[in-house]
């Protein structure tokens, strides 16, 4: 039985990391040498296309018809929404990397709980099926493996994580993935019937990181995607503004020395959602996730009126620590209490 559904905003995210089999100076561009035609073939398999692109000396960023693609010399990230078949990209990308003398060293797959789960194609019909496909697609050399579902205060909302790696992660960066639903109706109007640059400016997205270069795209009749680049770091936003299944996501790479709470405050305030979930992945060892988690709760509570309803922490061997928090706006809590 298929859901009577709208557009599925919740994305699936795949990150593949590689190591070089030769002198880095001989292949400093790495995965960025994959030609556009080959990338397009992979995306066709996933069932999406490139609609816009931007690049700097560190990486290439593509806005897709269903979310985003980022290509670094030794890392590739694909994030797709809708009913895309993301896991079909794994083996083609591994083969393209092998042609450049690059070997897979780590794989990470994450997603939230779909709004319309029955509309998803196999293997995205269940996390168990996704894990089976992931296990079969990656080499045995990725020996540190773990699959887990991190719960929230709502049984229908959880964070799904699969990781596999050759060695332990020494990367000290922080990846933050934010999922927002029940967007403010008035603010959602910014994402109807306008061009991408106007949406970026009038919504306030351009103020999240004033130093970044933004590549934006508006969909017809509504919807919005953007990638921004700032040195070797990216951020990305995707918006499905339709009432009844409104959704927005924000993802960024941050430093352990940044005030993540303030970054999140600026991003979430653009949409003023009723519910928010935040999955923060800490790589390496130079962090104190408890201190950072409390800081996020404090900033979002005091400045945006968001109450933390649940928080859990899980360690993934070789792949860092994931903190999953869920929030509800105080106005929604008051509304629910009045109905009782």
C-alpha positions as CSV (number, residue, x, y, z in Angstrom):
1,X,0.0,0.0,0.0
2,X,1.4,3.4,-1.0
3,X,1.1,6.6,1.1
4,X,-1.1,9.3,-0.1
5,X,1.8,11.6,0.0
6,X,3.4,14.9,-0.8
7,X,7.1,15.5,-1.5
8,X,9.4,13.7,0.9
9,X,11.7,16.4,2.4
10,X,13.8,14.2,4.7
11,X,17.1,13.4,3.0
12,X,19.3,10.4,2.8
13,X,23.0,11.3,3.2
14,X,26.0,9.2,2.1
15,X,29.6,10.1,2.8
16,X,32.5,8.1,1.3
17,X,36.1,8.8,2.3
18,X,39.1,7.5,0.4
19,X,42.9,7.3,0.8
20,X,45.5,7.7,-1.9
21,X,47.5,4.8,-3.1
22,X,50.3,7.0,-4.3
23,X,52.1,10.3,-3.6
24,X,49.4,12.9,-2.9
25,X,51.4,15.5,-4.9
26,X,50.9,13.3,-8.0
27,X,47.1,13.4,-7.6
28,X,46.3,16.4,-5.5
29,X,42.9,16.8,-7.2
30,X,41.8,13.2,-6.4
31,X,38.1,12.7,-6.8
32,X,37.7,16.1,-8.4
33,X,39.2,14.6,-11.5
34,X,36.1,12.6,-12.1
35,X,34.6,14.0,-15.2
36,X,31.1,15.6,-15.2
37,X,29.7,13.0,-17.6
38,X,30.6,10.2,-15.2
39,X,29.1,12.0,-12.2
40,X,25.9,12.5,-14.2
41,X,25.7,8.8,-14.9
42,X,25.9,8.0,-11.2
43,X,23.3,10.6,-10.4
44,X,21.0,9.2,-13.1
45,X,21.2,5.9,-11.3
46,X,20.2,7.6,-8.1
47,X,17.4,9.4,-10.1
48,X,18.5,13.1,-9.8
49,X,20.4,15.6,-11.8
50,X,22.7,18.7,-11.4
51,X,20.9,22.0,-11.6
52,X,23.6,24.4,-10.4
53,X,27.3,24.3,-9.3
54,X,30.0,26.2,-7.6
55,X,33.7,25.5,-6.8
56,X,36.8,26.8,-5.1
57,X,40.3,25.6,-4.7
58,X,39.2,23.0,-2.0
59,X,36.1,21.3,-3.4
60,X,33.2,21.3,-5.8
61,X,29.6,21.8,-4.7
62,X,26.6,20.8,-6.9
63,X,22.9,21.7,-6.2
64,X,20.9,18.7,-7.4
65,X,17.2,18.4,-8.4
66,X,17.0,16.5,-5.1
67,X,19.5,18.2,-2.7
68,X,23.3,18.3,-3.0
69,X,26.6,16.7,-4.0
70,X,30.0,17.7,-2.6
71,X,33.3,16.4,-4.1
72,X,36.6,16.8,-2.3
73,X,39.9,15.3,-3.3
74,X,39.4,12.3,-0.9
75,X,35.8,12.6,0.1
76,X,32.4,12.7,-1.6
77,X,29.0,13.5,0.0
78,X,25.7,12.9,-1.6
79,X,22.5,14.1,0.0
80,X,19.2,13.3,-1.7
81,X,15.5,13.8,-0.8
82,X,12.3,12.5,-2.5
83,X,12.2,8.9,-3.6
84,X,15.8,8.8,-4.8
85,X,17.8,5.6,-4.7
86,X,20.9,6.9,-3.0
87,X,22.6,3.6,-2.2
88,X,22.9,2.7,-5.9
89,X,25.7,5.3,-6.1
90,X,28.1,3.4,-3.8
91,X,29.7,0.9,-6.1
92,X,29.9,3.2,-9.1
93,X,31.7,5.8,-7.0
94,X,34.1,3.2,-5.6
95,X,35.0,2.1,-9.1
96,X,35.5,5.7,-10.3
97,X,37.8,6.3,-7.3
98,X,39.8,3.1,-8.0
99,X,40.5,4.5,-11.5
100,X,42.2,7.4,-9.7
101,X,44.2,5.1,-7.4
102,X,41.9,5.9,-4.5
103,X,40.7,3.2,-2.0
104,X,37.6,3.4,0.2
105,X,38.5,4.0,3.8
106,X,35.2,5.0,5.4
107,X,31.5,5.0,4.7
108,X,28.7,6.9,6.6
109,X,25.0,6.8,5.9
110,X,22.5,8.9,7.9
111,X,18.8,9.8,7.6
112,X,15.9,10.9,9.7
113,X,12.5,9.2,9.7
114,X,10.6,9.7,6.5
115,X,7.3,11.6,6.5
116,X,6.0,9.2,3.8
117,X,7.9,5.9,4.4
118,X,5.6,3.7,2.3
119,X,6.4,5.8,-0.8
120,X,10.2,5.0,-0.6
121,X,11.7,2.5,-3.1
122,X,13.7,-0.6,-2.0
123,X,15.9,-0.7,0.0
124,X,14.8,2.6,1.7
125,X,11.6,0.9,2.8
126,X,13.3,0.0,6.1
127,X,16.6,0.7,7.8
128,X,17.3,-3.0,8.1
129,X,17.1,-3.4,4.4
130,X,19.4,-0.3,3.9
131,X,22.0,-1.8,6.2
132,X,22.0,-5.1,4.3
133,X,22.6,-3.3,1.0
134,X,25.3,-1.1,2.6
135,X,27.1,-4.2,4.1
136,X,27.2,-5.8,0.7
137,X,28.3,-2.7,-1.2
138,X,31.5,-2.0,0.8
139,X,34.7,-4.0,1.0
140,X,35.6,-6.2,4.1
141,X,38.6,-3.9,4.8
142,X,36.1,-1.5,6.4
143,X,36.1,-3.6,9.6
144,X,34.8,-1.1,12.2
145,X,31.1,-1.3,11.5
146,X,28.0,-0.2,13.4
147,X,24.3,0.4,12.6
148,X,22.1,2.1,15.1
149,X,18.8,4.0,15.4
150,X,18.9,6.9,17.9
151,X,15.5,7.6,19.4
152,X,13.7,10.8,20.2
153,X,10.7,11.7,22.4
154,X,8.4,11.0,19.4
155,X,8.3,7.3,18.5
156,X,7.8,8.3,14.8
157,X,11.0,10.3,14.7
158,X,14.5,8.8,15.0
159,X,18.0,9.2,13.6
160,X,19.4,6.3,11.6
161,X,23.2,5.9,11.3
162,X,25.4,3.3,9.6
163,X,29.2,3.7,9.8
164,X,32.1,1.6,8.6
165,X,35.8,2.5,8.5
166,X,39.3,1.0,8.1
167,X,40.8,3.0,10.9
168,X,39.8,5.3,13.7
169,X,38.7,8.8,12.7
170,X,41.4,11.5,13.3
171,X,39.3,14.3,11.7
172,X,38.5,16.9,14.3
173,X,35.7,18.6,12.4
174,X,32.1,18.6,13.4
175,X,29.2,17.8,11.0
176,X,25.8,19.2,12.0
177,X,22.6,17.9,10.4
178,X,19.4,19.7,11.2
179,X,15.8,18.6,10.2
180,X,12.9,21.0,10.7
181,X,9.2,20.5,10.3
182,X,6.1,22.6,10.8
183,X,7.7,25.7,9.4
184,X,6.2,29.1,10.2
185,X,3.5,29.7,7.5
186,X,4.4,33.3,7.0
187,X,8.1,32.7,6.6
188,X,7.5,29.8,4.3
189,X,6.0,32.3,1.8
190,X,9.5,33.4,0.9
191,X,10.0,30.1,-0.9
192,X,7.2,30.4,-3.4
193,X,7.3,32.0,-6.9
194,X,10.6,33.9,-6.6
195,X,14.1,33.4,-8.0
196,X,16.8,31.8,-5.8
197,X,18.7,35.0,-5.1
198,X,15.6,36.8,-3.9
199,X,14.7,33.8,-1.6
200,X,18.2,33.8,-0.2
201,X,18.2,37.5,0.6
202,X,14.6,37.9,1.8
203,X,14.6,34.8,4.0
204,X,17.8,35.9,5.7
205,X,19.7,32.8,4.6
206,X,22.5,35.1,3.4
207,X,23.2,36.2,7.0
208,X,23.8,32.7,8.4
209,X,27.5,32.9,7.2
210,X,28.2,36.3,5.7
211,X,31.6,35.2,4.6
212,X,30.3,32.3,2.4
213,X,29.7,32.3,-1.3
214,X,26.1,31.0,-2.0
215,X,24.9,29.0,-4.9
216,X,21.1,29.0,-4.8
217,X,18.3,27.5,-6.8
218,X,14.5,28.0,-6.8
219,X,12.1,25.3,-7.8
220,X,8.8,25.9,-9.7
221,X,6.2,26.5,-8.2
222,X,7.9,26.4,-4.8
223,X,10.9,25.0,-3.0
224,X,14.5,26.0,-2.6
225,X,18.0,24.6,-2.3
226,X,21.4,26.2,-1.7
227,X,25.0,25.3,-1.1
228,X,27.5,27.7,0.3
229,X,31.3,27.5,0.4
230,X,33.7,29.1,2.8
231,X,37.3,27.8,2.4
232,X,37.2,24.1,2.8
233,X,33.8,24.0,4.5
234,X,30.3,23.9,3.1
235,X,26.8,24.4,4.3
236,X,23.6,23.5,2.6
237,X,19.9,24.2,3.0
238,X,16.8,22.5,1.3
239,X,13.3,23.7,1.8
240,X,9.9,22.1,1.0
241,X,7.5,24.8,2.1
242,X,4.1,23.3,1.4
243,X,1.7,23.4,4.3
244,X,0.9,20.0,5.8
245,X,4.3,18.5,5.1
246,X,6.6,21.6,5.3
247,X,10.3,20.7,5.9
248,X,13.7,22.4,5.8
249,X,17.1,21.0,6.4
250,X,20.4,22.7,7.3
251,X,23.8,21.0,7.3
252,X,27.2,22.5,7.9
253,X,30.7,21.6,8.7
254,X,32.0,23.4,11.8
255,X,35.2,23.5,13.9
256,X,35.2,22.3,17.5
257,X,36.3,25.8,18.4
258,X,33.2,27.4,16.8
259,X,30.1,28.4,18.7
260,X,27.8,25.9,17.1
261,X,24.8,27.1,19.1
262,X,25.0,30.5,17.5
263,X,25.3,29.1,14.0
264,X,22.2,26.9,14.6
265,X,20.3,29.8,16.0
266,X,20.8,31.9,12.8
267,X,19.8,28.9,10.6
268,X,16.8,27.8,12.5
269,X,15.5,31.3,13.0
270,X,15.0,31.6,9.2
271,X,12.2,29.0,9.5
272,X,10.9,29.2,13.1
273,X,9.8,25.5,12.9
274,X,7.5,23.7,15.4
275,X,9.9,20.8,15.7
276,X,13.6,20.5,15.2
277,X,16.1,17.5,15.4
278,X,19.8,18.0,15.4
279,X,22.4,15.3,14.8
280,X,25.9,16.4,15.5
281,X,28.8,14.1,14.6
282,X,32.1,14.8,16.4
283,X,35.2,13.3,14.7
284,X,38.6,12.9,16.4
285,X,39.1,13.5,20.1
286,X,39.4,17.3,20.5
287,X,35.9,17.9,21.8
288,X,33.6,17.8,24.8
289,X,30.3,16.8,23.4
290,X,28.5,17.3,26.8
291,X,29.6,20.9,27.0
292,X,28.6,21.6,23.4
293,X,25.3,19.9,23.7
294,X,24.4,22.0,26.7
295,X,25.4,25.1,24.9
296,X,23.1,24.3,21.9
297,X,20.2,23.6,24.3
298,X,20.8,26.9,26.1
299,X,21.1,29.1,23.0
300,X,18.1,27.6,21.3
301,X,16.0,27.7,24.4
302,X,16.8,31.3,25.4
303,X,16.9,32.8,21.9
304,X,14.4,30.8,19.9
305,X,12.0,29.4,22.5
306,X,12.9,25.8,21.7
307,X,12.6,23.2,24.4
308,X,14.9,20.1,24.3
309,X,12.6,17.1,24.6
310,X,15.2,14.4,24.2
311,X,18.9,13.9,23.8
312,X,21.1,10.8,23.3
313,X,24.7,10.1,22.6
314,X,26.2,7.1,20.8
315,X,29.8,6.2,19.9
316,X,30.5,4.7,16.5
317,X,33.9,2.8,16.5
318,X,36.3,4.4,14.0
319,X,33.7,7.1,13.1
320,X,33.3,9.4,16.0
321,X,30.4,10.3,18.4
322,X,26.9,11.2,17.4
323,X,24.7,13.4,19.6
324,X,21.0,13.5,18.6
325,X,18.7,16.1,20.1
326,X,15.1,16.9,19.5
327,X,13.3,20.2,20.2
328,X,9.8,21.5,20.2
329,X,8.8,25.2,20.1
330,X,7.2,26.5,23.2
331,X,4.3,27.8,21.2
332,X,3.6,24.3,20.0
333,X,3.8,22.9,23.5
334,X,1.3,25.5,24.7
335,X,-1.0,24.7,21.8
336,X,-0.9,21.0,22.6
337,X,-1.6,21.6,26.2
338,X,-4.6,23.7,25.4
339,X,-6.1,20.9,23.4
340,X,-6.0,18.5,26.4
